[in-house]
Amino acid sequence: MTVFVSRHAALSSLALALAAPAVLAQTANSSALNTVLVTATRTPQLASDIISDTLSIDAEQIAQSGSGSLVDLLQRQRGIQVFRNGGPGTNSTVYIRGTNGNQNIVLVDGVRIGSATSGAANWSAIPLTAVDHIEIVYGPLSTLYGADAIGGVIQIFTKKGQGAPAFSAFAGYGSDNTRQADAGISGATGGEHAISYAFSAGKEKSDGFSATLPASSTYNPDRDGYERENAAGQVGLQLTKGHELGAQFLASRLDYQYDSGKSAFGTRSRQKLQNLALYSKNLILPIWSSLVQLSEARDKSFNATGTTAKERSQIDTKQTDFTWQNDIRVGADVLQLLYGHRKEQVESTVKETERERSTTSLAASYNLKRGAHLLNLGMRNDDSSQYGGKTTGAAGYAYRINGALRASASYGSSFRAPTFNELYYPAYGTESSKPEEGRNAELGLHYSAGATQLNAMYFHNRLTNLLVTTSPCLVSTVDPKKYPSCVYNVNHALLEGLSLSASRQLGAFSLNGNLDLLDAKDESTGKALARRAKKHANVAADYSAGPLKAGVELELAGDRFDDNANKTRLGGYGLVNLFASYRFNADWSALVRWNNVADKQYEVARNYAASGAKLFAGIRYGYK
């Protein structure tokens, strides 16, 4: 079934969406226009002054997710679809507006994470217990963040210290013998030389379930469990008013099992994330603020399918970033000038991929505010030692029609750098691979009046020079090598969609939901891109009565294909989740969550199992 009859039909649906009653939504708190966001412009700004399509997930939503993973939480947000190869500990991929997992950027407290060999973030290794809140910006952001920001940027924020010293702790237990515990302390001193601090640590362990189904060639009926440990922290020192030095870190280790055949050894993987950043924030002049940050992000992966060296693999990637950002206020406007230098390095048991590259970046943007008018212009140049220079630009405009209704339009270019695997992996990569490129245009309407929030976004993102895997692989006639090449820049793709969300507060009841209509296709073949449902929706309702809050969630996904040839179809599904929390007093609270109440059996990837009915309960001291 085709989602879009025509582009005009999509635009008409966008206009009609704002006249519809508030049945679907994110949460009222998340879309409230007085929320301060950072990611969309790289500086704190009211959501009402941001042209980009944005969304935030607050601490309360994260707390209500129970033992659910970060991927589970993102799956409930508009514009996002995910798939993973089994349970919470296994490999996961996050699609934003239909783009691949390596066509998006993930930041943790401003530090870019991800593997240089795969190009994607290791979502399963990111601990949800360390997260305070999350910001999602949809659409191309290469002018702000450089390579790979084709579909959007997701930034994860850990907790910061403020106020009097405070201690928090959580313990929970659920299905599959899942155990979870975390604790943290945060606060800040007063005075001229104030110090803020926040530290947390947590552990989660589960027996899991079989990652594969009986039809899989690698099926093994054993349980594929996981264990995740993490620690995070931030320290800030105010030297004088307007001048701050700080440091932040995140370390996480994930050990999990997966199926790769009926091996008595038991296949396993160990993933490590290690982020460290030092920063200096300085108010140089009343109108000029500066941020200098030096960061390092490591992504380590070890896999073993047996006891011999040939059955083991190790991939360690490191990204080192230096950024100098300058925000200059011109009346109500902001001029931003940025310099960046990023170095990527790979150490691996696959020696051909042990390479490095560096990228030097210069960027400028201007955010204008004039009464009911908002305008944003940006341009960036990234000069890579591997693929040369790439220049991107973006322009956005928004107009406040009245106090509640705002219209926006934007256009931006973006690109994705080839991964080290796509360049150098033997019998797969092609060293001459070029960056993928994107051109995105979108229109939006946003309505906010009291207890009602409505949003509608139409986007049209055309991608060129897509890197695809060909079969059979070919040996170059110009420069024959020992291995053939399988990756080539040949494809064109079109990602077109309509994203709707709304919320309504009705006394003690809150109604929330979102609906995405997506047409993601390979224009070279006319086929749909794999694992993207054309229709995806979430609906939620909750009730609050004093210390009690209870609710229900419904997730709906249409059918999709598991392969780019469109020969293997995956059926649609609907899931029902229930949750409740109770606050005993100012410090103590409890929660219970029951996911997939009907124990629905479904697949988001062929022959990989998805979670059935899962129950989890926990108790918390302090507030998340």
C-alpha positions as CSV (number, residue, x, y, z in Angstrom):
1,M,0.0,0.0,0.0
2,T,1.4,3.4,-1.0
3,V,1.5,6.0,1.7
4,F,1.6,9.1,-0.4
5,V,-0.9,9.6,-3.3
6,S,1.0,12.8,-4.2
7,R,3.1,15.5,-2.5
8,H,0.1,17.8,-2.6
9,A,-1.9,15.2,-0.6
10,A,0.8,15.1,2.0
11,L,0.8,18.9,2.3
12,S,-3.0,18.9,2.6
13,S,-2.8,16.4,5.4
14,L,-0.3,18.5,7.1
15,A,-2.6,21.5,7.1
16,L,-5.6,19.4,8.2
17,A,-3.6,17.9,11.1
18,L,-3.7,21.2,13.0
19,A,-7.5,21.3,12.8
20,A,-7.8,17.8,14.1
21,P,-8.7,17.2,17.8
22,A,-5.9,16.4,20.1
23,V,-5.9,12.6,19.9
24,L,-2.2,11.9,19.1
25,A,0.9,13.4,20.8
26,Q,4.3,13.3,22.4
27,T,3.9,14.7,25.9
28,A,2.7,18.2,26.7
29,N,5.9,18.8,28.8
30,S,8.1,17.6,26.0
31,S,6.6,19.9,23.3
32,A,6.0,22.9,25.6
33,L,7.4,26.0,23.9
34,N,9.0,27.3,27.1
35,T,11.4,24.3,27.2
36,V,15.1,25.4,26.9
37,L,17.0,23.2,24.3
38,V,20.6,23.2,23.4
39,T,21.1,20.7,20.5
40,A,19.2,22.6,17.7
41,T,21.5,25.6,17.8
42,R,24.4,24.5,20.0
43,T,23.4,27.1,22.5
44,P,20.6,27.2,25.1
45,Q,17.5,28.6,23.5
46,L,13.7,28.6,24.1
47,A,11.9,26.0,22.0
48,S,9.6,28.8,20.8
49,D,12.6,30.5,19.2
50,I,13.9,27.3,17.4
51,I,13.0,26.7,13.8
52,S,14.2,23.1,13.6
53,D,11.8,20.2,14.4
54,T,12.8,19.2,18.0
55,L,11.6,17.0,20.8
56,S,12.8,16.4,24.4
57,I,12.3,13.5,26.7
58,D,12.4,14.5,30.4
59,A,13.5,12.7,33.5
60,E,9.9,11.7,34.4
61,Q,9.4,9.9,31.1
62,I,12.8,8.1,31.6
63,A,11.9,7.1,35.1
64,Q,8.5,5.7,34.0
65,S,10.3,3.5,31.4
66,G,11.3,1.1,34.2
67,S,14.0,-1.3,33.1
68,G,13.3,-0.6,29.5
69,S,16.3,0.2,27.4
70,L,17.2,3.5,25.7
71,V,16.1,1.9,22.4
72,D,12.7,1.0,23.9
73,L,12.3,4.7,25.0
74,L,13.3,6.1,21.6
75,Q,10.9,3.7,19.8
76,R,8.0,5.5,21.4
77,Q,9.0,8.9,20.0
78,R,7.7,10.3,16.7
79,G,9.9,10.1,13.6
80,I,11.9,7.1,15.0
81,Q,11.9,3.4,14.2
82,V,14.3,0.8,15.6
83,F,15.2,-2.8,15.0
84,R,17.6,-5.1,17.0
85,N,18.8,-8.6,16.7
86,G,17.1,-10.0,19.8
87,G,16.8,-8.7,23.3
88,P,17.9,-5.5,25.1
89,G,21.6,-6.4,25.1
90,T,21.9,-7.2,21.4
91,N,22.8,-4.9,18.5
92,S,20.3,-2.2,17.8
93,T,19.8,0.3,15.0
94,V,17.9,3.6,15.2
95,Y,16.3,5.2,12.1
96,I,15.4,8.9,12.2
97,R,12.9,9.8,9.5
98,G,13.9,6.7,7.6
99,T,17.7,7.3,7.5
100,N,20.1,4.6,8.3
101,G,21.7,4.3,11.7
102,N,25.0,5.6,10.4
103,Q,23.2,8.7,8.9
104,N,22.6,10.2,12.3
105,I,24.8,11.7,15.0
106,V,24.6,10.7,18.7
107,L,26.1,13.0,21.4
108,V,26.6,12.5,25.1
109,D,26.9,15.8,26.9
110,G,28.3,17.3,23.7
111,V,30.7,14.4,23.0
112,R,30.2,12.6,19.7
113,I,30.1,8.8,20.1
114,G,30.0,6.0,17.6
115,S,32.2,3.4,15.9
116,A,34.4,4.6,13.0
117,T,34.2,1.1,11.4
118,S,30.4,0.8,11.4
119,G,29.5,4.5,11.6
120,A,26.8,4.0,14.1
121,A,26.4,4.4,17.9
122,N,26.3,1.3,20.1
123,W,22.9,1.9,21.5
124,S,22.8,-1.2,23.7
125,A,25.9,-0.1,25.6
126,I,24.4,3.3,26.6
127,P,23.0,3.0,30.1
128,L,19.5,4.5,30.5
129,T,20.1,4.7,34.3
130,A,22.8,7.4,33.7
131,V,20.5,9.6,31.5
132,D,18.9,12.8,32.8
133,H,17.1,13.9,29.7
134,I,17.3,13.6,25.9
135,E,17.0,16.0,23.0
136,I,16.2,15.0,19.4
137,V,16.6,17.3,16.5
138,Y,15.1,16.1,13.2
139,G,16.5,16.9,9.8
140,P,20.0,17.7,8.4
141,L,22.4,19.4,10.8
142,S,25.7,19.0,9.0
143,T,26.1,22.8,9.1
144,L,26.3,22.5,12.9
145,Y,27.8,19.0,13.5
146,G,29.5,18.0,10.2
147,A,29.5,14.6,8.6
148,D,26.7,12.1,9.2
149,A,23.9,14.4,10.4
150,I,21.6,13.6,7.5
151,G,18.5,12.4,9.4
152,G,19.0,14.2,12.7
153,V,21.0,14.4,16.0
154,I,20.2,12.8,19.3
155,Q,21.9,14.3,22.3
156,I,21.9,12.5,25.7
157,F,22.5,14.5,28.8
158,T,23.7,13.0,32.1
159,K,22.7,14.6,35.4
160,K,24.3,17.9,36.6
161,G,24.8,19.1,40.1
162,Q,22.9,21.9,41.7
163,G,21.6,23.0,45.1
164,A,22.2,21.1,48.3
165,P,23.9,17.7,48.3
166,A,21.3,15.0,47.3
167,F,21.5,11.3,47.1
168,S,19.4,9.0,44.9
169,A,19.2,5.3,44.5
170,F,17.0,2.8,42.6
171,A,16.6,-1.0,42.7
172,G,14.3,-3.1,40.5
173,Y,13.5,-6.7,39.5
174,G,11.6,-8.1,36.5
175,S,11.0,-10.8,33.9
176,D,13.9,-12.9,32.7
177,N,15.5,-12.5,36.1
178,T,16.3,-8.9,35.3
179,R,18.0,-7.1,38.1
180,Q,18.8,-3.4,38.1
181,A,20.4,-1.0,40.7
182,D,21.9,2.4,40.5
183,A,22.9,5.2,42.8
184,G,24.0,8.8,42.5
185,I,25.0,11.9,44.4
186,S,24.9,15.5,43.2
187,G,25.0,19.1,44.5
188,A,26.8,22.4,44.3
189,T,28.5,24.7,46.7
190,G,27.8,28.4,47.0
191,G,30.0,31.4,47.0
192,E,32.2,33.1,44.4
193,H,34.1,30.0,43.4
194,A,31.2,27.6,43.3
195,I,31.7,23.9,42.6
196,S,29.0,21.7,41.0
197,Y,29.2,17.9,40.9
198,A,27.2,14.8,40.0
199,F,28.3,11.2,40.1
200,S,26.4,8.0,39.4
201,A,26.9,4.3,38.9
202,G,24.7,1.4,38.0
203,K,24.5,-2.2,37.1
204,E,21.9,-4.3,35.2
205,K,21.9,-8.0,34.6
206,S,19.4,-10.3,32.9
207,D,19.1,-13.9,31.9
208,G,17.5,-12.7,28.6
209,F,15.8,-14.9,26.0
210,S,16.9,-16.6,22.8
211,A,17.9,-13.9,20.3
212,T,17.0,-16.0,17.3
213,L,14.0,-18.0,16.2
214,P,14.0,-21.7,15.2
215,A,13.9,-20.8,11.5
216,S,17.3,-19.0,11.8
217,S,20.4,-20.9,10.6
218,T,22.1,-19.7,13.7
219,Y,19.3,-20.7,16.1
220,N,20.3,-21.9,19.6
221,P,17.5,-22.3,22.1
222,D,19.6,-21.1,25.0
223,R,19.0,-17.8,26.8
224,D,21.1,-14.9,25.6
225,G,21.6,-12.8,28.7
226,Y,23.5,-9.6,29.3
227,E,25.2,-7.6,32.0
228,R,25.8,-3.9,31.9
229,E,27.8,-1.7,34.3
230,N,28.3,2.0,34.1
231,A,29.6,5.1,35.8
232,A,29.2,8.8,34.9
233,G,30.2,12.1,36.4
234,Q,30.5,15.9,36.0
235,V,32.5,18.5,37.9
236,G,32.3,22.3,37.3
237,L,34.3,25.1,38.9
238,Q,33.3,28.7,38.6
239,L,36.5,30.7,38.6
240,T,34.8,34.0,38.6
241,K,31.4,35.2,37.3
242,G,31.1,34.2,33.7
243,H,34.1,31.8,33.7
244,E,33.8,28.1,34.3
245,L,36.1,25.1,34.0
246,G,34.7,21.6,34.0
247,A,35.2,17.9,33.2
248,Q,32.8,15.1,32.5
249,F,33.0,11.4,31.8
250,L,30.9,8.3,31.0
251,A,32.1,4.7,31.1
252,S,30.0,1.7,30.3
253,R,30.7,-2.0,29.8
254,L,28.2,-4.4,28.2
255,D,28.7,-8.2,28.1
256,Y,26.0,-10.1,26.2
257,Q,25.5,-13.5,24.5
258,Y,24.1,-14.0,21.0
259,D,23.4,-16.9,18.7
260,S,25.7,-17.9,15.9
261,G,25.0,-21.6,15.7
262,K,24.7,-24.5,18.2
263,S,28.2,-24.0,19.6
264,A,28.8,-25.5,23.0
265,F,31.2,-22.6,23.7
266,G,28.5,-20.0,23.7
267,T,29.1,-16.9,21.6
268,R,29.6,-13.7,23.4
269,S,30.4,-10.0,22.9
270,R,31.9,-7.3,25.1
271,Q,31.3,-3.7,24.3
272,K,32.8,-0.7,26.0
273,L,32.1,3.0,25.8
274,Q,34.5,5.5,27.3
275,N,33.9,9.3,27.0
276,L,36.0,12.1,28.6
277,A,35.7,15.8,28.0
278,L,37.3,19.0,29.4
279,Y,35.8,22.3,28.8
280,S,36.1,26.1,29.5
281,K,33.1,28.4,29.3
282,N,34.1,32.1,29.2
283,L,32.1,35.3,29.0
284,I,34.7,37.3,27.2
285,L,32.5,40.3,26.7
286,P,28.8,41.0,27.7
287,I,27.9,40.1,24.2
288,W,30.5,37.4,23.5
289,S,30.6,33.9,25.1
290,S,33.2,31.3,24.3
291,L,33.2,27.5,24.7
292,V,36.4,25.5,24.3
293,Q,36.1,21.7,24.6
294,L,38.6,18.9,24.2
295,S,37.0,15.4,24.2
296,E,37.8,11.8,23.5
297,A,35.3,9.0,22.8
298,R,36.4,5.3,22.6
299,D,34.2,2.5,21.3
300,K,35.6,-1.0,21.9
301,S,34.1,-4.2,20.7
302,F,35.3,-7.8,21.4
303,N,33.5,-10.9,19.9
304,A,34.2,-14.6,20.4
305,T,32.5,-17.5,18.8
306,G,35.1,-20.0,20.1
307,T,38.3,-20.4,22.1
308,T,40.9,-20.0,19.3
309,A,42.4,-16.7,18.0
310,K,40.6,-17.2,14.7
311,E,37.3,-17.2,16.4
312,R,37.9,-13.9,18.1
313,S,37.8,-10.3,16.9
314,Q,38.6,-7.0,18.4
315,I,37.8,-3.5,17.1
316,D,38.8,-0.4,19.0
317,T,37.9,3.0,17.6
318,K,38.8,6.4,19.0
319,Q,37.5,9.9,18.2
320,T,39.4,13.0,19.5
321,D,37.6,16.3,19.1
322,F,38.7,19.9,19.7
323,T,36.0,22.5,19.4
324,W,36.0,26.3,19.9
325,Q,32.6,27.9,19.7
326,N,31.9,31.6,19.9
327,D,28.4,33.0,20.3
328,I,28.1,36.8,19.7
329,R,24.9,38.5,20.5
330,V,23.7,41.2,18.1
331,G,20.7,42.7,19.8
332,A,18.2,39.8,19.9
333,D,20.2,37.9,17.3
334,V,23.1,35.5,17.7
335,L,26.1,35.1,15.4
336,Q,27.9,31.8,16.0
337,L,31.4,31.1,14.7
338,L,32.9,27.6,15.2
339,Y,36.3,25.9,14.6
340,G,36.6,22.1,15.0
341,H,39.2,19.4,14.5
342,R,38.3,15.7,14.8
343,K,40.6,12.7,14.5
344,E,39.4,9.1,14.0
345,Q,41.6,6.1,14.6
346,V,41.0,2.3,14.4
347,E,42.9,-0.6,16.0
348,S,41.6,-4.0,15.0
349,T,42.4,-7.7,14.4
350,V,41.5,-6.9,10.8
351,K,44.7,-5.1,10.0
352,E,43.5,-3.6,6.7
353,T,41.1,-1.3,8.7
354,E,43.8,0.0,11.0
355,R,43.8,3.5,9.6
356,E,43.2,7.1,10.8
357,R,41.8,10.3,9.3
358,S,41.3,13.9,10.5
359,T,38.8,16.6,9.7
360,T,39.2,20.3,10.1
361,S,35.9,22.3,10.2
362,L,34.9,26.0,10.0
363,A,31.3,27.0,10.5
364,A,29.2,30.1,10.8
365,S,25.5,30.6,11.6
366,Y,23.2,33.5,12.3
367,N,19.9,33.3,14.2
368,L,17.7,36.3,13.7
369,K,14.6,37.3,15.8
370,R,12.4,40.2,14.7
371,G,9.0,40.3,16.3
372,A,6.9,37.5,14.7
373,H,9.8,36.5,12.4
374,L,12.6,33.9,13.0
375,L,15.4,33.3,10.5
376,N,18.4,31.0,10.6
377,L,21.3,30.8,8.1
378,G,24.3,28.5,8.3
379,M,27.3,27.3,6.4
380,R,30.1,24.9,7.1
381,N,33.2,23.4,5.5
382,D,34.7,20.1,6.6
383,D,38.1,19.3,5.1
384,S,39.0,15.6,5.5
385,S,42.3,14.0,5.0
386,Q,40.5,11.0,3.5
387,Y,37.7,12.3,1.3
388,G,38.6,16.0,0.8
389,G,36.4,19.1,1.4
390,K,32.6,19.2,1.8
391,T,30.6,22.4,2.1
392,T,27.0,22.3,3.5
393,G,24.5,25.0,4.0
394,A,21.1,25.5,5.6
395,A,18.3,28.2,5.8
396,G,15.2,28.2,7.9
397,Y,12.3,30.6,8.5
398,A,9.4,30.7,10.9
399,Y,6.5,33.1,11.4
400,R,4.2,33.4,14.4
401,I,0.8,33.7,12.9
402,N,-0.7,34.4,16.3
403,G,0.1,33.7,19.9
404,A,-0.5,30.0,19.5
405,L,0.2,29.1,15.9
406,R,3.6,29.1,14.2
407,A,4.6,28.1,10.6
408,S,8.1,27.1,9.5
409,A,10.0,26.2,6.4
410,S,13.6,25.1,6.0
411,Y,16.1,23.7,3.5
412,G,19.5,22.1,4.2
413,S,22.2,20.0,2.7
414,S,24.1,17.2,4.5
415,F,26.6,14.4,3.9
416,R,27.8,11.1,5.4
417,A,31.4,10.1,5.4
418,P,32.2,6.5,4.3
419,T,33.1,4.3,7.3
420,F,36.4,2.5,7.6
421,N,34.7,-0.8,6.8
422,E,33.2,0.7,3.6
423,L,36.7,1.9,2.7
424,Y,39.1,-0.7,3.7
425,Y,37.5,-4.0,5.0
426,P,38.9,-6.9,2.9
427,A,36.6,-8.4,0.3
428,Y,34.1,-5.7,1.1
429,G,35.3,-2.1,1.1
430,T,36.2,0.3,-1.8
431,E,38.9,2.8,-1.0
432,S,37.6,5.3,-3.6
433,S,34.1,5.5,-1.9
434,K,32.7,9.0,-1.8
435,P,30.5,10.6,0.9
436,E,26.8,10.3,0.6
437,E,24.9,13.6,0.1
438,G,21.5,14.8,1.2
439,R,19.1,17.6,0.3
440,N,16.2,18.1,2.6
441,A,13.2,20.5,2.5
442,E,10.5,20.6,5.1
443,L,7.4,22.5,6.1
444,G,5.9,22.7,9.6
445,L,3.0,23.9,11.6
446,H,3.1,24.2,15.4
447,Y,0.2,25.0,17.7
448,S,0.5,25.6,21.5
449,A,-2.3,26.9,23.6
450,G,-2.6,26.0,27.3
451,A,-3.2,22.3,27.7
452,T,-3.2,21.6,23.9
453,Q,-0.1,21.0,21.8
454,L,-0.2,20.1,18.0
455,N,2.6,19.6,15.6
456,A,2.8,18.6,11.9
457,M,5.9,18.3,9.8
458,Y,6.3,17.4,6.2
459,F,9.8,16.5,4.9
460,H,11.3,15.6,1.5
461,N,14.9,14.4,1.8
462,R,16.7,13.3,-1.4
463,L,19.9,11.3,-1.0
464,T,22.6,10.7,-3.7
465,N,25.8,8.7,-3.9
466,L,24.3,6.1,-1.5
467,L,26.8,3.4,-0.6
468,V,25.3,0.0,-1.3
469,T,26.6,-3.6,-1.3
470,T,26.6,-5.3,-4.6
471,S,26.5,-9.0,-5.3
472,P,28.6,-10.6,-6.7
473,C,31.5,-8.4,-5.6
474,L,33.8,-7.1,-8.4
475,V,37.5,-6.8,-8.8
476,S,38.6,-3.4,-10.2
477,T,40.1,-3.5,-13.7
478,V,41.9,-0.3,-13.0
479,D,43.7,-1.2,-9.8
480,P,43.2,-5.0,-9.1
481,K,43.8,-5.9,-5.5
482,K,44.0,-9.1,-3.5
483,Y,40.3,-8.7,-2.6
484,P,37.3,-7.8,-4.6
485,S,35.2,-4.7,-3.7
486,C,31.5,-4.9,-2.7
487,V,30.7,-1.3,-1.8
488,Y,29.9,1.3,-4.4
489,N,28.3,4.8,-4.7
490,V,25.4,3.9,-7.0
491,N,22.1,4.5,-5.4
492,H,19.6,7.4,-5.1
493,A,17.0,7.4,-2.3
494,L,14.0,9.5,-1.4
495,L,12.8,9.9,2.1
496,E,9.4,11.6,2.2
497,G,7.1,11.8,5.1
498,L,4.5,13.4,7.3
499,S,5.0,13.4,11.1
500,L,2.1,14.4,13.4
501,S,2.0,14.8,17.1
502,A,-0.4,16.3,19.7
503,S,-1.3,16.3,23.3
504,R,-4.2,17.3,25.5
505,Q,-4.6,17.7,29.2
506,L,-8.1,17.0,30.5
507,G,-8.1,17.5,34.2
508,A,-6.4,14.5,35.7
509,F,-6.1,12.8,32.3
510,S,-3.3,13.3,29.8
511,L,-3.7,12.1,26.2
512,N,-0.5,11.7,24.1
513,G,0.4,10.2,20.8
514,N,2.2,10.5,17.4
515,L,1.7,9.3,13.8
516,D,4.4,8.9,11.1
517,L,3.6,8.3,7.5
518,L,6.9,7.5,5.7
519,D,7.8,6.7,2.1
520,A,11.4,5.6,2.0
521,K,12.5,4.2,-1.3
522,D,15.5,3.4,-3.5
523,E,15.0,5.6,-6.6
524,S,17.4,3.4,-8.6
525,T,15.2,0.4,-8.2
526,G,11.8,1.8,-7.0
527,K,12.0,-0.6,-4.1
528,A,11.2,0.3,-0.5
529,L,14.2,0.6,1.9
530,A,14.4,-2.3,4.2
531,R,12.9,-2.4,7.7
532,R,11.1,0.9,7.5
533,A,7.3,0.7,8.2
534,K,5.2,3.1,6.1
535,K,3.0,3.7,9.1
536,H,4.1,4.0,12.7
537,A,2.1,5.4,15.7
538,N,2.1,5.6,19.4
539,V,-0.8,6.6,21.6
540,A,-0.8,7.0,25.4
541,A,-3.1,8.0,28.2
542,D,-2.3,8.5,31.8
543,Y,-4.2,9.4,35.0
544,S,-2.9,11.3,38.0
545,A,-4.5,11.3,41.4
546,G,-2.3,12.7,44.2
547,P,0.7,10.4,44.6
548,L,-0.6,7.9,42.0
549,K,0.0,8.0,38.3
550,A,-1.1,5.2,36.0
551,G,-1.3,4.9,32.2
552,V,-1.5,2.8,29.1
553,E,0.6,2.9,25.9
554,L,-0.2,1.6,22.5
555,E,2.4,1.1,19.8
556,L,1.3,0.4,16.2
557,A,3.6,-0.5,13.3
558,G,2.7,-1.3,9.7
559,D,4.3,-4.1,7.6
560,R,7.7,-3.6,5.9
561,F,10.3,-5.5,4.0
562,D,13.3,-7.1,5.7
563,D,15.4,-6.8,2.5
564,N,16.1,-4.1,-0.1
565,A,14.9,-6.5,-2.8
566,N,11.5,-6.4,-1.2
567,K,11.1,-10.2,-1.3
568,T,10.8,-10.8,2.5
569,R,7.9,-9.1,4.2
570,L,7.6,-8.5,7.9
571,G,4.1,-8.2,9.3
572,G,2.8,-5.2,11.2
573,Y,2.1,-5.4,14.9
574,G,0.4,-3.7,17.8
575,L,1.7,-3.7,21.4
576,V,0.0,-2.6,24.7
577,N,2.1,-1.5,27.7
578,L,0.8,-0.6,31.2
579,F,2.7,1.5,33.8
580,A,2.0,2.9,37.2
581,S,4.0,4.9,39.8
582,Y,3.3,5.9,43.4
583,R,5.0,8.5,45.5
584,F,5.0,7.6,49.2
585,N,6.6,10.9,50.3
586,A,9.1,13.5,49.1
587,D,11.9,10.9,48.9
588,W,10.4,7.4,48.2
589,S,8.5,6.2,45.2
590,A,7.7,2.9,43.4
591,L,7.0,2.0,39.9
592,V,5.7,-1.0,38.0
593,R,5.7,-1.6,34.2
594,W,4.1,-4.3,32.1
595,N,5.3,-4.3,28.5
596,N,3.6,-6.2,25.7
597,V,0.7,-7.2,27.9
598,A,-0.9,-9.5,25.3
599,D,2.5,-11.3,24.7
600,K,2.4,-10.4,21.0
601,Q,4.8,-12.4,18.9
602,Y,6.4,-10.2,16.1
603,E,9.6,-9.6,14.2
604,V,11.4,-6.3,13.5
605,A,14.2,-8.3,11.8
606,R,13.6,-11.7,10.1
607,N,14.3,-14.7,12.4
608,Y,15.2,-12.5,15.4
609,A,13.1,-12.7,18.5
610,A,11.4,-9.7,20.0
611,S,10.4,-9.2,23.7
612,G,7.2,-10.9,24.7
613,A,5.3,-9.9,27.9
614,K,7.7,-8.4,30.4
615,L,7.0,-7.2,33.9
616,F,9.3,-5.0,35.9
617,A,8.9,-3.3,39.3
618,G,11.2,-1.0,41.3
619,I,11.6,1.4,44.1
620,R,13.4,4.7,44.1
621,Y,14.9,7.0,46.8
622,G,15.3,10.6,45.8
623,Y,14.1,12.0,42.5
624,K,15.6,11.1,39.1
